[in-house]
Amino acid sequence: MKLEFVCVGLDIRTWPYEGRPSTDATEWEQQEEVYEIAKSDLGVRENSLQLLHPQSRAEFLGLVEVVQSHSDHATLVSVDLLKSTVPFLIPALPLPTVTQDASWQALGLDICDVNGLFSFLAMDEEGRKFPPLQSGDVCDALAIAEVANLRVPPHRPFVVARIQRYVYR
């Protein structure tokens, strides 16, 4: 069985970053200054997940250019969910298709809730540190998502998210 991920939106995060890749902006800080430039100067809109959602190839390339001009402290990140789950979890979410032929570097996987992209791996009350999940650890990530759904019911459903970073050519 081949598990296919699909982009559900883009974010701009601080770079370089030494921690575990995370969907959670409280763990891996959003680069708010560049994010606001993307929204105000380029007119890139947010989707229901509060991720950037470029509507055209030109808008995506403008976003890439803005982030690249700030690459000493910012990077463009794609948040991807398992394609088969998206229609059930967020049926009204149109998926950005303009990112499909771009160059991306997989940073790893996270387990997050669909409602706010809060990372289960970052919310452990006992202070445990979870090791990074590599992109090939999808089966382990699915099992951890099941545990998260049982341990933190107010935040469910938890899903597996792949985090990728745009690679400038």
C-alpha positions in Angstrom: 0.0 0.0 0.0 1.5 3.3 -1.1 0.8 6.2 1.2 0.5 9.5 -0.6 0.7 12.9 1.0 -0.8 16.1 -0.3 -0.1 19.7 0.6 -2.8 21.4 2.7 -1.0 24.7 2.9 2.2 26.6 3.3 3.8 28.4 6.3 6.9 30.5 6.8 9.1 29.4 9.7 12.3 30.7 11.3 15.5 29.3 9.8 17.9 27.9 10.6 16.1 25.7 13.1 17.7 23.1 15.2 14.7 21.4 16.7 12.3 18.6 15.6 10.2 19.6 12.6 6.8 20.5 13.8 3.5 21.8 12.5 3.1 23.5 15.8 4.1 27.2 15.6 4.5 27.3 19.4 7.3 24.8 19.0 8.8 25.8 15.7 8.2 29.6 15.5 6.5 31.2 12.6 8.5 33.9 10.9 5.7 36.5 11.4 7.3 39.4 9.7 7.8 37.6 6.4 4.4 35.9 6.7 2.7 39.3 7.0 4.6 40.5 3.9 3.3 37.5 2.0 -0.3 38.3 3.1 -0.3 42.1 2.7 2.1 42.7 -0.3 1.3 39.6 -2.3 -2.3 39.1 -1.2 -1.7 35.4 -0.4 -4.7 34.2 1.6 -4.9 31.8 4.5 -7.1 28.7 4.4 -9.2 27.2 7.3 -6.0 25.8 8.8 -4.4 29.2 8.9 -1.8 28.2 6.4 -1.0 30.2 3.3 -2.9 29.1 0.2 -1.5 30.5 -3.1 -4.2 30.6 -5.7 -2.0 30.7 -8.8 1.5 29.7 -10.0 2.4 33.4 -10.1 1.3 33.9 -6.5 3.3 30.8 -5.4 6.4 32.1 -7.2 6.0 35.5 -5.6 5.8 33.8 -2.2 9.0 31.8 -3.0 10.7 35.1 -4.0 9.7 36.9 -0.8 10.8 34.1 1.4 14.1 33.6 -0.5 14.9 37.3 0.0 14.7 36.6 3.8 16.3 33.2 3.6 18.9 34.2 6.3 16.1 33.9 8.9 13.1 32.3 7.1 12.1 29.3 5.1 9.0 28.2 3.2 7.4 25.0 4.6 4.8 22.7 3.2 2.4 21.0 5.6 1.2 17.7 4.0 -1.4 15.2 5.2 -2.2 11.8 3.9 -4.3 12.3 0.8 -6.8 9.6 1.6 -7.8 11.3 4.9 -8.2 14.9 3.8 -11.7 14.7 2.3 -13.0 13.1 5.6 -11.1 15.5 7.9 -11.5 18.9 6.1 -13.9 18.3 3.2 -14.2 22.0 2.2 -10.4 22.6 2.1 -9.3 23.2 -1.5 -5.8 21.9 -1.9 -3.0 24.1 -3.3 -1.9 22.5 -6.6 0.6 25.1 -7.6 3.2 23.6 -5.3 3.3 20.1 -7.0 6.3 20.5 -9.3 8.4 22.5 -6.8 11.5 21.2 -5.2 11.0 20.1 -1.6 13.2 18.6 1.1 11.4 16.3 3.5 12.2 17.3 7.1 10.2 14.7 8.9 6.8 13.8 10.2 4.7 15.2 13.1 1.5 14.1 14.8 -0.9 17.0 15.0 -4.6 17.7 15.5 -6.5 18.9 12.5 -8.2 21.8 14.4 -5.1 23.8 15.1 -2.1 21.8 14.0 -1.0 21.4 17.6 1.7 18.8 17.8 1.1 15.8 20.1 4.8 15.3 20.3 5.2 18.8 21.7 2.3 18.6 24.2 3.5 15.8 26.5 2.7 16.9 30.1 5.4 14.7 31.6 8.2 16.6 29.8 9.3 13.7 27.7 11.2 14.5 24.5 10.2 12.5 21.5 12.8 11.7 18.8 12.2 13.2 15.4 10.1 11.0 13.1 11.7 10.6 9.7 9.7 10.6 6.5 9.9 6.8 6.2 8.4 6.2 9.7 4.8 6.5 8.5 3.7 3.2 10.2 5.1 4.3 13.5 3.6 7.8 13.1 0.1 6.3 12.4 0.4 4.2 15.6 1.4 7.3 17.6 -1.6 9.2 16.1 -3.9 6.4 17.4 -2.4 6.8 20.9 -2.7 10.6 20.7 -6.4 10.3 19.9 -6.9 8.2 23.0 -4.7 10.3 25.3 -5.9 13.8 24.3 -9.6 13.5 23.3 -10.3 17.3 23.2 -7.8 17.7 20.4 -8.7 14.7 18.2 -8.5 13.8 15.4 -4.8 13.6 15.4 -3.2 12.9 12.0 0.2 12.3 10.5 1.7 15.4 8.9 4.8 15.5 6.6 6.8 18.7 6.8 8.9 19.8 3.9 11.1 22.8 3.2 11.3 24.5 -0.2 14.7 24.1 -1.9 15.8 27.1 -3.8 17.3 26.4 -7.2 
